[in-house]
Amino acid sequence: MTASRPRSAADPGGDTAVLKQEILRKLTYSIGKTPATAGDHDWLTAAILALRDRIIDTWQQTTIDSYRTGRKRVYYLSLEFLIGRSFANALSNFGLTGAMRGALAELGVDLEAIETIEPDAALGNGGLGRLAACYLESMATIGVPCRGYGIRYDHGLFKQFIAGGQQMEAPEEWLTFRNPWELERPENTYQIGFGGAVVDTTPFGRATWAPSESVFAVAYDTPIIGWRSAGAVTLRLWRARAENPLQLKAFNEGDHLGAHAERNRAEAISSVLYPNDSTPAGQELRLRQEYFFTAASLQDLVRRHIQQFGNVRSLPEKASIQLNDTHPALAVAELMRIVVDDHAVDWSEAWSLVNATISYTNHTLLPEALETWPVSLMERLLPRHMQIIFAINARFLERALAETPTADLSRLSLIDEHHGRRVRMAHLAFLGSHTVNGVSELHSSLMRTTVFEPLHRIFPTRIRNVTNGITPRRWLFGANAALAELLAETCGSEIFDDIGVIDRFARCCGDAAVQQRVAAIRLANKERLADYIRRETGIAVNVRAMFDAQIKRVHEYKRQLMNIIETIALYDAMRAEPYLDWQPRVKIFAGKAASNYLTAKRVINLINDVAAVVNNDAMTRDRLQVVFIPNYNVSVAELVIPAADLSEQISTAGMEASGTGNMKFALNGALTIGTLDGANLEIRERVGEDNIVIFGMTADEVEAARGRSDTEAVIGRSPYLSDVLEAVSQGAFSPGDPGRYADLVRDLRHNDWFMTLRDFETYRQAQRRVDALWADPGAWWRRSILNTAGCGWFSSDRAIRQYAADIWHMPVET
Ligand code: 26W
């Protein structure tokens, strides 16, 4: 199913015979099967175990080296790691793809067939989790000693299926066939306390916390291998276990449920990933998850530090703790507790130590996405931490007042007093960190002027920018092997080790032969995707049409609604003037909506309803098709991105912190239609403004327009909008249920918060500009080549080097 991997990448071969024997041994002795009885999953597991042995050699060597040199280490704390599949990527990074293919073939097994049955490790919601995964792979590649810490959820992000046009959710079961990548470490088990009371306390002094409840955190390690097996880093995920899994007395008395109650309560902590991106769940279980993994990780890293270096005081020299958003922000209070209470360091020194060790990355400024926790809940669940947070706050506010007597303390305080006393986790993360970063230039500057403005005044150098990155191994060499091969031919095979030379591809932008090859590669990728779409949805798409893709979480600010409204306007225009020379398009959507986000679910419904009408209209069928690919995940992204001609990055300006899908598409040669938001601006800078289609309001204009209530006038200014809204709200696409979209349209007319209507007309016109570009293939492929050539900078290797230099203060080889 996948095309061949880059031949020029490290792939020594010659290993086939050895590998074959190793796979057979694993099948026989680790799985207990014979070739005659083995199924696909057995072969996959045997092959992974054979590969894993080799990875473990590299991994142990990396660990030994870093111990020996006593180098500083990064601890990347993230509630999410969206890894996807690992087998193909690890094989390729290890240079064993060819040997594995050969070994399996001799055993009568097809490598590509078993690769695709590996479940996606979907321990994340979206961008933030995928970023963490790209960063681990880059740290392994560059040689940054690192350990990622998170939760080993039994169930990752829910599976989505579509029934009657609507999103349905089913639990995700990635562990059904076990997880051959992980190694359980029962010897690395920590006790995590909750509740209880604080005894012997003095202000800013030591105290003893006596929790009323505790659970065990058990470590599971997964090696993440770097490119050309340069090194490996560890992803350590925590699983919750009960201290007393069985109450034998209750069991013997016939109370079978009660006998397991403690176990169920404890294990719930690592049972399921919260499916909310951008709205906090606000439930006690979520706070327990956050504390559980933060506390386990800190105990683990402090223990390791003391073992190696003897004293907690040298922690900042040897450890950088990176907080991936505020989900692990309790690390600030927990590290204070460890240092002050357990290691008897005085408060001020402890605070300097904590601050010098921790840094924080912010991934969103959406007000509703900023985490806050009720003081009452914190007091009950984490009484000592609440005391520490109050003490940090008191010291800070005192300082702020001394420096600026006019300072607005209510905006600076760690406690939000307006909404029933809540702890502001972003403030806590900010104060506890020496450096705070945003994820694109625009986002970092908005941090300084919006949410963090009062804190920024006091700490004017604390906020920095590190624009996100993506790993070219997975997103280019792996997902688009044929393009990688062409790039190696045209830019030199050093591209596999230095993505920077991809800029040489620009020299080929006018070369008709190269253009034709790029076009042929795209067509093959489109055919591969078309097969998948046919299997998943039954729709046969026209591969000669422009593939126009918007794949990401479904959220109002990302404006899938604007896209589908424009699609309807296009459909109407085609029907009104069928004789015009319309450029054929396939509109591809994929994405999950949080299960309680009703508006987003309505949008999915509308896309599917529109698809049902449009795809069955003989008048437009060869020129317009609409597809919603169910169950979007990393593997679906790997299929869609290399097949896309057009990438939709159309968020309301100021609302998408960076985006990383935008980088993946552009690197693979799709043109972007996008707003002046997140990293789109930086993509424009790098690919050149003629090679990207930008439209819409700026972040400042959005801000200024927010108060206005003239949506009817806005609708009136577009010749299409009012007809489309009318048709949708009257049930033109839901004849069996004509009122289905009445509320959606009414809400939009009432309050256009996301500027869906206000940006519509410029979006529509931008789409017609795209059509004009598509009509000229030579110019289109030239632009495509310039997109690929311009996007090497978005490599996560570059991003990690910036973190290492500017934030972690670690030397890194170039
Ligand atoms: C507490 C609920 C919650 C959960 C997750 C709030 C917010 C989040 C994340 C911050 C959402 C997220 O994934 N943000 C995305 O991060 C990417 C990596 O930096 C960016 O590229 C995206 O623009 C940003 O939306």
Residues whose N, C-alpha, C, O or C-beta is under 5 A from the ligand:
A	BS01	26W	G126 G127 L128 L131 N276 D277 S278 T279 P280 D325 H363 T364 A369 V439 E656 A657 S658 G659 T660
